[in-house]
Amino acid sequence: MFSNLHNDAGSKDYFYILWQVHDVEFAPNLDVIVNETLPALEQVVKSGKARYIGVTGFPVKVLKELIDKSKTKIDAVLSYSRLTLLDDVLVDFLPGFKVCKYFFLRILDR
């Protein structure tokens, strides 16, 4: 996958701002993401082809578990609809996300 990164990027000045591992809760287990995916993305950041690494998912507990297990610095976390009148589970986990530069909470308007 990453061998094509240089071909896709073309110019040496071209880079990706943020690479995210989406919907981490659907991985067969978090160890695959922790031991393979995130270290590979860390190499992309070190090569200068990306600036930040992020993870996304719905279950906040899984996102927190991933951050706790990871030796790779995770810059951004994205979840959605977890701080509402009906679901405020995010409040319990916010202190644990302080290690990340960014936490994105998507609020859906209807």
N, C-alpha and C positions, 0 to 999 in steps of 0.2 A: 504494500500500500504506500509506504513512504518513499519507495524508489521513484514513484511517479510524481512525488511532490516537486522535485526540481524541474521536471518536464512541464508540469502543469503551471508552475509559477512563471516559467519563461525567464523574465528579467530578474536579475539578482536584487533589484530594488522592490520586488513584489513580495509581500508577506501577508499572512492572515493575522488579524487582530486577536481573535479568540477561537480556540477549538474547544468544543464541548462534547462530553460523553453524554448522550441523551438517554433518558429513561433507564437509569442504572438499575432500577428494581427488576428489570426483565433479564438481566444477565443470569446465566446459569448459577453463578455465585460471585460474590464481590471480590474474591481473591483473583479472578481473571482480570478484573479492572485494576485492582491495586497492584498486582505483580507484573502485568503485561501492558495494558492499555495506557495507564497514566505514565509509567516510565518511558514508553515510546513517545508520548506527547511531550514529555519533559525534554527529550532529545530534540524534538522539533523546535521547542522554545530556545534551547541552547544554541541551535544552529542559526537562529535569527529569523526563521520562517514563520514564527508565531510569537505573540507577546504574552498571552494569557491562556490558562487551562481552566475549564469549567466543567461542572457536572449538573445534570438536570434530573428531576424526578418528582413524583407526587408524594410518596411516603417520606416525610421529613425524618423519621427515625432511620431509614435506610441511608439517606444523604449524610446524616450525622455519623453513622457507623462507618461509612466510606471515608469520610474526612479523618476520623479517629485512626483508622487502619493505615491510611496512606502515608508514605514517606515523601511522596511528591507533593509539592506545594500546590494547592488548589486555590485559584484566585477568585473564582466566581461560582455561585450556587444559584440555581434557578428552580423555583417551585411556584405553584399557583393555587389560589383559592384556599390557603391554609391560615388565613388571618381574617376571618369573617365573623359575623354574629353567630353563625351556625357551626363554625369550625375554627377554633383558635389554638389548635395544637402547636402552631409555630412559636407561640409565646414561651413554651417550655424549652424550646431548643435554641432560641436566639443567642444566649450566651455562648453556646458551642460553636456558633458560626462566626464569632469574632475573629477567628484565625484567618478567615477569608477576606480578601479585599472588598468583594462585592457580594451582596445577596440580593437577588432580584425576586420580587414578589409580584406576580401578575394578578391583577384584579380584573375580573371579567365584569363588564358593564352590559346590561341588557336594555 
